[in-house]
Every structure is written in C-alpha cells, then in structure tokens.
Amino acid sequence: MSGYFNYYKIDTDRTSINLLQKLTDVKLTKKKHHYFPDKLISNFKDYITEINKNSIFTPLSFEEIIFKTKTDFCKINHFEFEAIINWIDDYYNDEVEDIETFHIDLGFKEILTLHSRFENQILSIGEDGLNMYYQKIAEKEGSSKKVDISVPSNAREIELVIDFLIILSIKFIISNIEAYSTEREELIGKLKGLEENKLLTEASNLFFDILEDKKNDYTKLYHDTIDYFIECAESFLYSIEDFKTEITNYDGFVFREDRF
C-alpha cells in the first residue's frame, strides 16, 4: 500500500496561539483544495463543512476543534488532527518556504515518518507483545496496566513500546550477523541499558520466540508484517531510536497523520 505515516509531538503553547489564529481566520482567499478540487474553499470552518457533507463518518465540529485548540490541544482526536493538518498543508503549502518549519511554528513537530503500512504495523505488533507478555508478568507483581498506543498516544506508553521493539530489532539483527563481530558487540552493548527493566527483557524474550515460530497462530496472522520486520530490522531500529530521542523528555501526546 502506498502512502506514509507521520508522527508529531505537540507544543500546546504554540497551538493555542499560532495555530488557533490560522484556524479562526475567516478572511482568507478562496483556493481549490486537494480533496475537493471542484470547490473553492477559504477558511478552516468552510473546509470542515465540506468534510461533513462528503463523509459517512461522525461529523466533525468546528466549534469543538477550536475549543480544544484554545484550551487543551491534546484532547483533539485523530480525525480532528488529520482535518487540521490536511487543511494547513493544502492551504499554506504554496505560501511557505519550509512546511516543516511552518508546522513547528504552529505547534506540531514531525518526529517520525514511516513509509509503509508494514512499518506502521510493527508498532502495533510491539503493543500486542507487551499486552500478551509484559502485562502478564507484571500482574504477578501487582503492577499490571494495559498499554494502548492508539493515536493520539501517551508518550510514556509509546516509549515503552519503542523500548520493546528496540530489543526485538536488536535480537533479529544479531541472529543474522556473524558471531563476535564489532557490530554484534555494539548491539549487545545497546541492550544492556534496556535490560535493566527485567520485565521488559523477559517479555521480549518470550515474544521473540513467538515471532520466530512460523507455526504459531499469531505469526501466521501477521506473517507479512513480521517478515518485513525481520528483513528491515536494522533500518527500523535507527528510525525508532531517533523517535525515542524525540519523546524521552516529552510528557504530552503523540499524534499521527495518515497519507495515502
């Protein structure tokens, strides 16, 4: 499937001022919109009206989006966020030199791009693995809590999924390189920091065995994504390590933009 997935972290100080000003500006020049090429649309409110006319899903509320943007952007849901960023990109793309810098000024910074549905589904596999094994182990210590990274995602929960996937990625890479190589030793060194979390390590060991078992029902169900994960583990590792760096000291929510 073509397309990509962009993940963003949010600066609510900027969204409540800079983004709000863009979304409430009613004096904009009318332009053709990518999704409505036969219409001339000027402001965000008109854009939301057109979405609701052409959608079979629950209507979006312009007033609710504005209220959330003004008071707490992290209460924006996935569909509201996509409406915002699609309109911003389409309306202002020919007016700004750098759309990413423009995004940052409005309050959302791109922190990860995944270029296929397989890459994006690897995050879901990480969530499954945590909920299948990490939580069962944690229950024994009375600290169980189900992980949920449906967007928008709590940064701490998605960071736990990332750590889990980093361990799995390293295990896949190590299993395919020669013993005692420099690369292998460097990867083993990376694991040591994460292995301080004994529950995470034990869960990753159990789930790794499942992913390598071609006869397992879970592996059969998601075999395309798992095969992709194994084959591209090294490049995926670099991507999610950068992702982790971006959210380690971030206490907000992570949003996703789906582009097809």
Backbone as numpy.savetxt, mean C-alpha at the origin, in Angstrom:
# Nx Ny Nz CAx CAy CAz Cx Cy Cz
-2.08 -8.59 -15.57 -2.92 -7.41 -15.57 -2.04 -6.17 -15.57
-2.27 -5.24 -16.49 -1.48 -4.03 -16.54 -1.93 -3.07 -15.45
-1.10 -2.07 -15.19 -1.43 -1.10 -14.17 -0.40 -1.10 -13.06
-0.65 -0.30 -12.04 0.28 -0.23 -10.92 -0.46 0.24 -9.68
0.22 0.11 -8.53 -0.34 0.48 -7.24 0.64 1.41 -6.54
0.18 2.62 -6.23 1.00 3.59 -5.52 0.55 3.68 -4.07
1.49 3.66 -3.15 1.19 3.80 -1.73 1.69 5.16 -1.24
0.91 5.78 -0.35 1.20 7.13 0.12 1.11 7.22 1.64
1.95 8.08 2.22 1.75 8.48 3.60 1.27 9.93 3.60
0.62 10.33 4.69 -0.14 11.57 4.69 0.42 12.57 5.70
0.49 13.84 5.28 0.80 14.95 6.17 -0.51 15.71 6.37
-1.19 15.44 7.49 -2.52 16.01 7.70 -2.50 17.53 7.88
-1.36 18.09 8.27 -1.27 19.56 8.36 -1.42 20.17 6.96
-0.83 19.51 5.97 -0.90 20.03 4.61 -2.24 19.72 3.94
-2.78 18.53 4.19 -4.07 18.20 3.57 -5.16 19.15 4.06
-5.10 19.52 5.34 -6.16 20.36 5.92 -6.10 21.80 5.43
-4.99 22.17 4.80 -4.86 23.55 4.29 -4.71 23.55 2.77
-3.61 22.97 2.28 -3.30 23.05 0.84 -4.26 22.23 -0.02
-4.48 20.98 0.38 -5.40 20.14 -0.39 -6.83 20.67 -0.28
-7.22 21.07 0.90 -8.58 21.58 1.10 -8.86 22.76 0.17
-7.86 23.62 0.00 -8.05 24.78 -0.88 -8.32 24.35 -2.31
-7.63 23.31 -2.78 -7.84 22.81 -4.15 -9.22 22.18 -4.30
-9.62 21.40 -3.30 -10.88 20.67 -3.39 -12.11 21.58 -3.30
-11.95 22.73 -2.68 -13.09 23.63 -2.49 -13.08 24.81 -3.46
-12.09 24.88 -4.33 -12.01 25.98 -5.30 -13.07 25.76 -6.39
-14.04 26.65 -6.48 -15.13 26.50 -7.45 -14.95 27.40 -8.68
-13.84 28.10 -8.75 -13.61 29.05 -9.84 -12.58 28.54 -10.85
-12.46 27.25 -10.97 -11.48 26.67 -11.89 -12.02 26.63 -13.31
-11.11 26.66 -14.26 -11.47 26.56 -15.67 -11.94 25.14 -15.99
-12.96 25.01 -16.80 -13.46 23.68 -17.17 -12.48 22.98 -18.10
-12.31 21.67 -17.86 -11.40 20.87 -18.68 -12.03 19.50 -18.93
-11.54 18.83 -19.98 -11.93 17.44 -20.19 -11.22 16.57 -19.18
-11.91 15.56 -18.70 -11.34 14.65 -17.73 -11.13 13.29 -18.37
-10.03 12.63 -17.96 -9.68 11.32 -18.53 -10.84 10.33 -18.46
-11.52 10.28 -17.33 -12.59 9.31 -17.13 -13.92 9.75 -17.75
-14.03 11.03 -18.05 -15.26 11.55 -18.66 -14.90 12.44 -19.85
-14.38 11.84 -20.92 -13.86 12.62 -22.06 -14.90 13.46 -22.79
-16.17 13.14 -22.61 -17.23 13.90 -23.29 -17.77 15.03 -22.44
-17.18 15.21 -21.25 -17.66 16.24 -20.33 -16.57 17.28 -20.07
-16.98 18.49 -19.83 -16.08 19.52 -19.36 -16.33 19.71 -17.87
-15.31 19.39 -17.06 -15.47 19.44 -15.61 -14.47 20.43 -15.04
-14.93 21.26 -14.14 -14.01 22.24 -13.56 -13.59 21.82 -12.16
-14.47 21.97 -11.20 -14.06 21.76 -9.81 -14.31 20.34 -9.31
-13.78 20.07 -8.14 -13.86 18.73 -7.56 -15.31 18.33 -7.26
-16.11 19.29 -6.84 -17.51 18.99 -6.54 -18.24 18.49 -7.79
-17.99 19.11 -8.94 -18.61 18.65 -10.19 -18.11 17.25 -10.56
-16.84 17.00 -10.28 -16.26 15.69 -10.58 -16.95 14.60 -9.76
-17.18 14.85 -8.48 -17.87 13.88 -7.63 -19.29 13.64 -8.14
-19.94 14.69 -8.63 -21.29 14.56 -9.19 -21.27 13.61 -10.38
-20.28 13.74 -11.25 -20.17 12.87 -12.43 -19.87 11.43 -12.03
-19.03 11.24 -11.04 -18.73 9.89 -10.55 -20.02 9.21 -10.10
-20.81 9.93 -9.32 -22.04 9.34 -8.79 -23.07 9.04 -9.88
-23.06 9.83 -10.95 -23.98 9.59 -12.06 -23.60 8.32 -12.83
-22.32 7.99 -12.83 -21.82 6.90 -13.67 -21.34 5.68 -12.89
-21.67 5.61 -11.62 -21.18 4.51 -10.79 -22.35 3.69 -10.24
-22.11 2.37 -10.13 -23.10 1.49 -9.53 -22.82 1.29 -8.04
-21.74 1.89 -7.56 -21.34 1.73 -6.17 -21.96 2.81 -5.29
-21.73 2.69 -3.99 -22.27 3.67 -3.05 -21.80 5.07 -3.42
-22.72 6.02 -3.54 -22.33 7.39 -3.94 -21.33 8.01 -2.98
-20.45 8.82 -3.53 -19.52 9.57 -2.70 -20.17 10.89 -2.31
-19.82 11.37 -1.15 -20.37 12.64 -0.68 -19.28 13.71 -0.69
-19.46 14.73 -1.49 -18.51 15.84 -1.53 -18.38 16.46 -0.15
-19.51 16.66 0.52 -19.50 17.32 1.83 -18.72 16.48 2.86
-18.89 15.17 2.83 -18.16 14.31 3.77 -16.66 14.33 3.50
-16.29 14.31 2.21 -14.87 14.35 1.86 -14.24 15.64 2.35
-14.93 16.75 2.15 -14.41 18.05 2.59 -14.30 18.09 4.11
-15.30 17.57 4.80 -15.26 17.57 6.27 -14.08 16.74 6.78
-13.88 15.56 6.22 -12.77 14.70 6.64 -11.42 15.35 6.31
-11.32 15.97 5.14 -10.07 16.63 4.74 -9.75 17.76 5.71
-10.76 18.46 6.16 -10.59 19.59 7.05 -10.24 19.16 8.48
-10.85 18.04 8.93 -10.72 17.67 10.34 -9.78 16.51 10.62
-9.81 15.47 9.77 -8.95 14.30 9.98 -8.89 13.49 8.69
-7.88 13.76 7.87 -7.81 13.13 6.56 -7.71 11.61 6.66
-7.19 11.09 7.77 -7.02 9.65 7.90 -8.34 8.91 8.03
-9.45 9.64 8.11 -10.77 9.01 8.09 -11.31 8.86 6.66
-10.59 9.41 5.69 -10.94 9.24 4.28 -10.85 7.76 3.93
-11.86 7.23 3.22 -11.77 5.83 2.83 -11.06 5.68 1.47
-10.86 4.43 1.07 -10.09 4.15 -0.15 -10.71 4.80 -1.39
-12.02 4.72 -1.53 -12.69 5.25 -2.72 -12.66 6.78 -2.75
-12.77 7.37 -1.58 -12.67 8.84 -1.50 -11.27 9.30 -1.85
-10.27 8.56 -1.36 -8.88 8.92 -1.67 -8.61 8.82 -3.18
-9.08 7.74 -3.79 -8.87 7.57 -5.23 -9.55 8.69 -6.02
-10.75 9.09 -5.59 -11.43 10.19 -6.27 -10.61 11.47 -6.17
-10.06 11.72 -4.99 -9.24 12.93 -4.79 -8.01 12.92 -5.69
-7.25 11.83 -5.62 -5.97 11.82 -6.34 -6.17 11.73 -7.85
-7.22 11.05 -8.30 -7.51 10.99 -9.74 -7.86 12.37 -10.28
-8.68 13.10 -9.52 -9.04 14.46 -9.97 -7.84 15.39 -9.93
-7.06 15.34 -8.86 -5.87 16.19 -8.73 -4.91 15.93 -9.89
-4.62 14.67 -10.15 -3.67 14.33 -11.21 -4.17 14.76 -12.59
-5.43 14.49 -12.85 -5.96 14.78 -14.17 -6.12 16.28 -14.41
-6.53 16.99 -13.38 -6.77 18.43 -13.57 -5.47 19.23 -13.59
-4.54 18.89 -12.72 -3.34 19.73 -12.56 -2.10 19.20 -13.27
-2.18 18.02 -13.87 -0.99 17.42 -14.46 -0.30 18.31 -15.50
-1.09 19.05 -16.29 -0.49 19.91 -17.32 -0.15 21.30 -16.80
-0.34 21.52 -15.49 -0.06 22.83 -14.91 1.15 22.83 -13.99
1.63 21.64 -13.61 2.75 21.57 -12.67 3.93 20.85 -13.33
5.14 21.21 -12.93 6.34 20.60 -13.50 6.56 19.19 -12.98
6.32 18.99 -11.70 6.59 17.70 -11.05 5.38 17.31 -10.21
4.63 16.32 -10.67 3.39 15.94 -9.98 3.67 15.36 -8.60
4.82 14.68 -8.41 5.13 14.11 -7.09 5.40 15.21 -6.07
6.12 16.25 -6.49 6.37 17.39 -5.60 5.06 18.10 -5.27
4.19 18.19 -6.27 2.87 18.78 -6.08 2.07 17.97 -5.06
2.12 16.64 -5.17 1.45 15.77 -4.21 1.95 16.06 -2.78
3.25 16.15 -2.61 3.84 16.37 -1.29 3.35 17.70 -0.71
3.27 18.72 -1.54 2.78 20.03 -1.08 1.32 19.94 -0.63
0.56 19.05 -1.26 -0.85 18.88 -0.89 -1.02 17.96 0.31
0.04 17.20 0.66 -0.03 16.41 1.87 0.07 14.92 1.70
0.35 14.41 0.48 0.55 12.97 0.36 1.81 12.65 -0.42
2.66 11.85 0.21 3.95 11.49 -0.37 3.95 10.04 -0.82
4.32 9.82 -2.07 4.41 8.46 -2.60 5.60 7.74 -1.97
5.36 6.55 -1.40 6.44 5.83 -0.71 6.69 4.45 -1.29
5.83 3.98 -2.18 6.03 2.67 -2.80 5.19 2.58 -4.05
5.78 2.03 -5.12 5.02 1.70 -6.32 5.22 0.22 -6.62
4.11 -0.50 -6.73 4.14 -1.90 -7.14 3.58 -1.99 -8.54
4.28 -2.69 -9.43 3.98 -2.60 -10.86 3.12 -3.72 -11.41
2.59 -4.57 -10.54 1.71 -5.63 -11.02 0.81 -6.09 -9.88
-0.27 -6.77 -10.24 -1.18 -7.30 -9.21 -0.47 -8.37 -8.37
0.51 -9.08 -8.98 1.23 -10.10 -8.22 2.03 -9.47 -7.08
2.71 -8.37 -7.38 3.47 -7.68 -6.34 2.55 -7.22 -5.23
1.41 -6.66 -5.61 0.48 -6.16 -4.60 -0.11 -7.31 -3.77
-0.35 -8.45 -4.42 -0.92 -9.59 -3.71 0.07 -10.23 -2.74
1.37 -9.98 -2.95 2.36 -10.49 -2.00 2.11 -9.88 -0.62
1.70 -8.60 -0.58 1.37 -7.98 0.71 0.21 -8.72 1.38
-0.78 -9.13 0.59 -1.91 -9.88 1.14 -1.48 -11.25 1.65
-0.52 -11.86 0.94 0.02 -13.16 1.40 0.73 -12.98 2.74
1.45 -11.87 2.88 2.10 -11.59 4.16 1.08 -11.43 5.28
-0.02 -10.74 4.98 -1.09 -10.59 5.96 -1.69 -11.94 6.33
-1.92 -12.79 5.32 -2.45 -14.13 5.58 -1.52 -14.92 6.49
-0.23 -14.89 6.18 0.74 -15.66 6.96 0.76 -15.23 8.41
0.70 -13.92 8.64 0.69 -13.43 10.01 -0.56 -13.91 10.76
-1.70 -13.83 10.09 -2.94 -14.20 10.75 -3.09 -15.71 10.91
-2.40 -16.48 10.05 -2.46 -17.93 10.16 -1.54 -18.47 11.26
-0.39 -17.83 11.44 0.62 -18.39 12.35 1.05 -17.45 13.48
1.39 -16.22 13.15 1.86 -15.29 14.18 0.81 -15.12 15.27
-0.46 -14.96 14.87 -1.51 -14.73 15.85 -1.79 -15.97 16.70
-1.68 -17.16 16.09 -1.87 -18.40 16.85 -0.80 -18.54 17.93
0.42 -18.20 17.56 1.51 -18.29 18.52 1.33 -17.24 19.61
0.91 -16.03 19.19 0.72 -14.94 20.15 -0.40 -15.24 21.14
-1.41 -16.01 20.71 -2.52 -16.36 21.59 -2.04 -17.08 22.85
-0.98 -17.85 22.69 -0.45 -18.59 23.83 0.08 -17.64 24.90
0.46 -16.43 24.48 0.99 -15.45 25.41 -0.04 -14.38 25.75
-1.27 -14.60 25.28 -2.35 -13.66 25.59 -2.24 -12.32 24.92
-1.59 -12.27 23.75 -1.40 -10.97 23.07 -1.86 -11.00 21.63
-2.83 -11.85 21.33 -3.28 -12.01 19.95 -4.10 -10.82 19.48
-3.83 -10.40 18.25 -4.62 -9.35 17.61 -4.51 -9.55 16.10
-5.65 -9.66 15.45 -5.63 -9.89 14.01 -5.07 -8.68 13.27
-4.21 -8.95 12.30 -3.62 -7.89 11.47 -4.53 -7.62 10.29
-4.76 -6.34 9.99 -5.61 -5.97 8.86 -4.93 -4.82 8.11
-4.50 -5.09 6.86 -3.83 -4.04 6.09 -4.68 -3.59 4.91
-6.00 -3.79 5.01 -6.87 -3.21 3.98 -6.72 -1.70 4.05
-6.67 -1.07 2.88 -6.37 0.37 2.86 -7.60 1.21 3.19
-7.37 2.37 3.89 -6.09 2.82 4.42 -5.60 1.94 5.57
-4.28 1.74 5.63 -3.69 0.79 6.57 -2.96 1.52 7.70
-3.12 1.02 8.91 -2.34 1.53 10.03 -0.86 1.23 9.79
-0.01 2.23 9.94 1.41 2.08 9.61 2.09 0.98 10.43
1.71 0.83 11.69 2.36 -0.18 12.53 1.97 -1.60 12.09
0.73 -1.79 11.67 0.32 -3.12 11.22 0.98 -3.47 9.89
1.05 -2.50 8.98 1.68 -2.79 7.70 3.19 -2.97 7.87
3.77 -2.32 8.87 5.21 -2.51 9.14 5.47 -3.94 9.61
4.55 -4.49 10.41 4.70 -5.87 10.86 4.63 -6.83 9.67
3.71 -6.56 8.73 3.61 -7.37 7.52 4.90 -7.25 6.69
5.44 -6.05 6.60 6.68 -5.85 5.85 7.83 -6.64 6.47
7.96 -6.59 7.79 9.02 -7.36 8.47 8.87 -8.85 8.17
7.64 -9.32 8.22 7.34 -10.72 7.92 7.78 -11.07 6.50
7.46 -10.19 5.55 7.80 -10.43 4.14 9.30 -10.29 3.88
9.98 -9.42 4.64 11.43 -9.30 4.51 12.08 -10.63 4.89
11.62 -11.24 5.99 12.16 -12.53 6.40 11.93 -13.59 5.32
10.69 -13.64 4.81 10.37 -14.63 3.77 11.20 -14.38 2.51
11.34 -13.12 2.11 12.12 -12.80 0.91 13.56 -13.27 1.05
14.16 -13.00 2.21 15.54 -13.40 2.44 15.67 -14.92 2.41
14.70 -15.62 2.99 14.73 -17.08 2.98 14.68 -17.62 1.54
13.83 -17.02 0.70 13.75 -17.45 -0.70 15.06 -17.19 -1.43
15.64 -16.02 -1.19 16.90 -15.66 -1.87 18.02 -16.60 -1.44
18.13 -16.81 -0.13 19.19 -17.68 0.40 19.08 -19.10 -0.15
17.86 -19.56 -0.31 17.67 -20.94 -0.79 18.09 -21.11 -2.24
18.34 -19.99 -2.93 18.70 -20.07 -4.35 20.10 -19.55 -4.66
20.92 -19.31 -3.64 22.29 -18.87 -3.90 23.25 -19.85 -3.24
24.49 -19.83 -3.69 25.46 -20.80 -3.22 25.84 -20.56 -1.76
26.16 -21.64 -1.08 26.52 -21.56 0.33 27.79 -20.77 0.54
27.86 -20.05 1.66 29.06 -19.33 2.10 29.47 -18.19 1.16
28.58 -17.70 0.34 28.90 -16.55 -0.50 28.77 -15.27 0.33
29.39 -14.20 -0.16 29.30 -12.90 0.53 27.86 -12.44 0.61
27.12 -12.61 -0.49 25.72 -12.20 -0.52 24.92 -12.94 0.54
25.18 -14.22 0.68 24.44 -15.03 1.66 24.71 -14.53 3.08
25.97 -14.24 3.38 26.32 -13.76 4.72 25.69 -12.41 5.01
25.63 -11.54 3.99 25.00 -10.23 4.18 23.51 -10.37 4.47
22.86 -11.30 3.77 21.44 -11.52 3.99 21.17 -12.11 5.37
22.01 -13.03 5.79 21.87 -13.61 7.13 22.03 -12.52 8.19
22.94 -11.57 7.93 23.13 -10.44 8.83 21.86 -9.59 8.95
21.16 -9.42 7.82 19.91 -8.66 7.85 18.85 -9.34 8.70
18.87 -10.65 8.70 17.86 -11.40 9.45 18.01 -11.24 10.96
19.23 -11.02 11.42 19.49 -11.03 12.86 18.66 -9.99 13.60
18.53 -8.79 13.02 17.76 -7.74 13.67 16.30 -8.11 13.81
15.75 -8.72 12.76 14.34 -9.10 12.78 14.09 -10.31 13.67
15.11 -11.15 13.85 14.94 -12.37 14.63 14.83 -12.10 16.13
15.00 -10.83 16.51 14.77 -10.48 17.92 13.30 -10.67 18.28
12.43 -10.56 17.26 11.01 -10.84 17.46 10.81 -12.34 17.26
10.82 -13.09 18.36 10.77 -14.55 18.29 9.47 -15.06 17.67
8.36 -14.38 17.98 7.08 -14.79 17.42 7.09 -14.65 15.90
7.63 -13.54 15.42 7.68 -13.28 13.98 8.56 -14.31 13.28
9.68 -14.63 13.90 10.60 -15.61 13.32 9.96 -16.99 13.25
9.31 -17.40 14.34 8.67 -18.72 14.36 7.55 -18.80 13.33
6.76 -17.74 13.24 5.66 -17.71 12.27 6.17 -17.75 10.84
7.24 -17.02 10.56 7.79 -17.00 9.19 8.36 -18.35 8.81
8.96 -19.06 9.77 9.49 -20.40 9.49 8.36 -21.36 9.12
7.25 -21.29 9.86 6.10 -22.15 9.58 5.47 -21.83 8.23
5.32 -20.53 7.95 4.66 -20.12 6.70 5.57 -20.36 5.50
6.87 -20.23 5.67 7.82 -20.51 4.59 7.69 -21.96 4.14
7.53 -22.86 5.09 7.35 -24.28 4.74 6.07 -24.49 3.94
5.02 -23.75 4.29 3.76 -23.84 3.54 3.95 -23.36 2.10
4.63 -22.22 1.93 4.82 -21.65 0.60 5.66 -22.53 -0.30
6.54 -23.33 0.29 7.37 -24.22 -0.51 6.70 -25.58 -0.77
5.58 -25.82 -0.13 4.85 -27.08 -0.30 3.83 -26.94 -1.43
4.16 -27.44 -2.59 3.31 -27.29 -3.77 1.97 -28.03 -3.63
1.88 -28.95 -2.70 0.64 -29.72 -2.53 -0.31 -29.09 -1.52
0.16 -28.06 -0.83 -0.68 -27.41 0.17 -1.83 -26.66 -0.50
-3.02 -26.69 0.09 -4.19 -26.05 -0.50 -3.99 -24.54 -0.68
-3.37 -23.90 0.31 -3.14 -22.45 0.21 -2.19 -22.16 -0.95
-1.13 -22.93 -1.07 -0.15 -22.74 -2.14 -0.79 -22.97 -3.51
-1.66 -23.94 -3.60 -2.35 -24.20 -4.87 -3.24 -23.03 -5.26
-3.92 -22.45 -4.26 -4.86 -21.36 -4.52 -4.14 -20.11 -5.02
-2.97 -19.83 -4.48 -2.24 -18.60 -4.83 -0.92 -18.90 -5.53
-0.89 -19.98 -6.30 0.39 -20.44 -6.87 1.03 -19.41 -7.79
0.25 -18.66 -8.57 0.83 -17.67 -9.48 1.57 -16.58 -8.71
0.93 -16.07 -7.67 1.55 -15.02 -6.86 2.76 -15.55 -6.10
2.65 -16.75 -5.55 3.76 -17.34 -4.80 4.95 -17.61 -5.73
4.68 -18.12 -6.93 5.76 -18.35 -7.90 6.45 -17.03 -8.26
5.64 -15.99 -8.42 6.20 -14.66 -8.72 7.06 -14.17 -7.54
6.58 -14.35 -6.34 7.30 -13.95 -5.13 8.66 -14.64 -5.07
8.68 -15.95 -5.29 9.93 -16.71 -5.24 10.90 -16.22 -6.31
10.38 -16.02 -7.52 11.24 -15.62 -8.64 11.77 -14.20 -8.49
10.97 -13.30 -7.91 11.36 -11.88 -7.82 11.66 -11.44 -6.40
12.01 -12.38 -5.54 12.20 -12.08 -4.12 13.25 -10.99 -3.89
14.31 -11.00 -4.68 15.39 -10.03 -4.46 14.95 -8.61 -4.75
14.32 -8.37 -5.90 13.87 -7.02 -6.24 12.75 -6.58 -5.31
11.89 -7.53 -4.92 10.80 -7.19 -4.00 11.36 -6.81 -2.63
12.42 -7.48 -2.21 13.07 -7.18 -0.93 13.53 -5.73 -0.90
14.20 -5.28 -1.96 14.69 -3.91 -2.00 13.53 -2.91 -1.91
12.43 -3.22 -2.59 11.27 -2.32 -2.59 10.67 -2.18 -1.20
10.47 -3.32 -0.52 9.80 -3.24 0.77 10.73 -2.75 1.88
12.04 -2.90 1.69 12.97 -2.29 2.65 12.89 -0.77 2.57
12.79 -0.23 1.37 12.60 1.22 1.21 11.26 1.65 1.79
10.24 0.83 1.57 8.91 1.10 2.12 8.98 1.18 3.65
9.66 0.22 4.25 9.79 0.19 5.72 10.49 1.46 6.23
11.53 1.89 5.52 12.25 3.10 5.91 11.31 4.30 5.97
10.40 4.38 5.00 9.49 5.51 4.91 8.45 5.54 6.03
8.09 4.38 6.58 7.00 4.38 7.57 7.46 4.08 8.99
8.74 3.79 9.19 9.23 3.40 10.51 8.91 4.46 11.57
9.07 5.73 11.24 8.79 6.81 12.20 7.51 7.56 11.87
6.62 6.89 11.15 5.35 7.49 10.73 4.22 6.82 11.48
3.38 7.60 12.14 2.33 7.04 12.99 0.93 7.15 12.40
0.84 7.52 11.13 -0.47 7.69 10.51 -0.93 6.47 9.75
-1.68 6.72 8.68 -2.21 5.65 7.84 -1.58 5.70 6.45
-1.51 4.54 5.83 -0.98 4.41 4.48 -2.14 4.21 3.51
-2.17 5.03 2.46 -3.23 4.96 1.45 -2.69 4.37 0.15
-3.59 3.81 -0.65 -3.17 3.20 -1.92 -4.00 3.77 -3.06
-3.30 3.99 -4.19 -3.95 4.40 -5.43 -3.83 3.25 -6.43
-4.95 2.79 -6.97 -4.95 1.70 -7.96 -5.11 2.30 -9.34
-4.15 2.03 -10.23 -4.20 2.57 -11.59 -4.20 1.44 -12.60
-5.24 1.37 -13.44 -5.34 0.32 -14.46 -5.63 0.94 -15.81
